[in-house]
Amino acid sequence: MDKKGTETKTFLFIQDYNDALTFAESDLKSNWEAYKSKLLEVRNG
């Protein structure tokens, strides 16, 4: 979701929910600092 609230979906070709959860956990562990920085940047203008 961007600053204006527009959603962009990226389709992942993952076969089951276990693989999707593993992917999401790995992504968050690897990128949480960047996601946090971006969120704070958007909140603070």
C-alpha positions in Angstrom: 0.0 0.0 0.0 1.4 3.4 -0.9 1.0 6.7 0.8 -2.3 7.4 -0.9 -3.7 4.0 0.2 -3.5 2.4 -3.2 -3.0 -1.4 -2.9 -0.6 -3.3 -5.2 -0.8 -7.0 -5.1 2.1 -9.3 -6.0 1.1 -12.8 -6.8 3.3 -15.5 -5.3 3.3 -18.9 -6.8 3.3 -20.8 -3.6 1.4 -24.1 -3.5 0.2 -24.3 0.1 -0.3 -22.3 3.3 2.7 -23.7 5.1 5.0 -22.5 2.3 3.3 -19.1 2.3 3.7 -18.8 6.0 7.4 -19.8 5.8 7.9 -17.3 3.0 6.2 -14.5 5.0 8.2 -15.2 8.2 11.4 -15.2 6.2 10.6 -12.0 4.5 9.7 -10.2 7.8 12.8 -11.4 9.5 14.9 -10.2 6.6 13.2 -6.9 6.0 11.5 -5.7 9.2 13.9 -2.8 9.7 13.2 -1.4 6.1 9.4 -1.9 6.6 9.5 -0.1 10.0 11.5 2.8 8.5 9.1 3.2 5.6 6.1 3.1 7.9 7.6 5.8 10.2 8.5 7.9 7.2 5.0 7.8 5.9 3.5 8.5 9.3 5.7 11.5 9.9 5.1 13.0 6.5 
